Amino acid sequence: MSDNHEDLQAVEQLKSAYEELTEQVGRVIVGQRDVVDQMLIAMLCSGHALLVGVPGLAKTLLVSTVARALDLSFNRIQFTPDLMPSDITGTEVLEEDQASGHKQFRFVRGPVFANVVLADEINRTPPKTQAALLQAMQEHEVTAGGETLPLGEPFFVLATQNPIEQEGTYPLPEAQLDRFMFNLWIDYPSEQEERDIVRSTTGVDDNDVRPVLDAARIVELQHLVRRVPAADQIIDYAVSLVRRTRPDHAPDDIGGLVSWGAGPRASQCLILGAKARALLQGRYTPSIDDVRHIAVAVLRHRIVTNFNAEAEGVSRVDIVERLLDSDR
């Protein structure tokens, strides 16, 4: 980032907006601070996030609340086994012009045409329908009826998954998992947080969320993240970390547990995420700690373990944490 006065001022404004944003989200969502932070980081990087957690942990409410605080349009898609691709992207309907009597097709936009799209229980729909999101997530556009339509900016897909009920589900293929910048685990609240949740949701108070940022401002901040400089040693660390997830470059205690490691997109996500985290904290360049902080969320879903790992009870998160510990 140059010493441009406008850029430096934008960093200060972003830090202030971030503090206000977390305060607004906290009016509705109790706890989950790290998850909120990483959702905002993904948004600043124009990335998508997969939220994994058992039912009843307010994943849907969290996404809708963040969308309200950012003053963005929001659509929820409930994924079911009978959902069709056109139910997501939209469909053509035949209309008759009352004046001329001529008939013509008109494209009716689907729920994917929103700034924030919640793909609820994305693994409950067949691969053909899951794939309908691929072009939208990667290219930010939809092709229908021979015409390519751009999606409004900013555009984020936040998908949820239930990790405990796998009957009748369709696991996301690795290629589609790789489209998600982060895989965020939403855990149970602490005892005190659970008391606060029950107290706040069983009364009559309705906490309003005031918008803090709008779509145009978020797009500007996404460009700001790209302009943040990353030192060569930070890039070297991120690339080294990703390469060591691969069997042919992994340490001896990890290589035999992994079938496939993360690809270059993981290195890109680590650097972009580190830049965004630095900005949210009012810093003008990322550190190795920024990379380490988001490493599990970036790498958890990009590593494919083998039977040896399953036999030894070693999870993908365990592998990432071993790699991080070896750097200390």
HELIX and SHEET records of a PDB file:
HELIX    1   1 HIS A    5  GLY A   26  1                                  22    
HELIX    2   2 ARG A   33  LEU A   44  1                                  12    
HELIX    3   3 LYS A   59  ALA A   69  1                                  11    
HELIX    4   4 SER A   86  THR A   89  1                                   4    
HELIX    5   5 ILE A  122  ARG A  124  5                                   3    
HELIX    6   6 PRO A  127  GLN A  130  1                                   4    
HELIX    7   7 ALA A  132  GLU A  139  1                                   8    
HELIX    8   8 GLU A  174  LEU A  177  1                                   4    
HELIX    9   9 GLU A  191  THR A  201  1                                  11    
HELIX   10  10 ALA A  215  ARG A  227  1                                  13    
HELIX   11  11 ASP A  232  ARG A  243  1                                  12    
HELIX   12  12 ASP A  252  GLY A  255  1                                   4    
HELIX   13  13 PRO A  264  LEU A  280  1                                  17    
HELIX   14  14 ILE A  288  LEU A  299  1                                  12    
HELIX   15  15 PHE A  307  GLU A  312  1                                   6    
HELIX   16  16 ARG A  316  ASP A  325  1                                  10    
SHEET    1   A 5 PHE A  74  GLN A  78  0                                        
SHEET    2   A 5 VAL A 116  ASP A 120  1                                        
SHEET    3   A 5 PHE A 156  GLN A 161  1                                        
SHEET    4   A 5 ALA A  49  VAL A  52  1                                        
SHEET    5   A 5 PHE A 182  TRP A 185  1                                        
SHEET    1   B 2 GLY A  90  GLU A  96  0                                        
SHEET    2   B 2 LYS A 103  ARG A 109 -1                                        
SHEET    1   C 2 GLU A 141  ALA A 144  0                                        
SHEET    2   C 2 GLU A 147  PRO A 150 -1                                        
SHEET    1   D 2 VAL A 258  TRP A 260  0                                        
SHEET    2   D 2 VAL A 304  THR A 305 -1                                        
END                                                                             
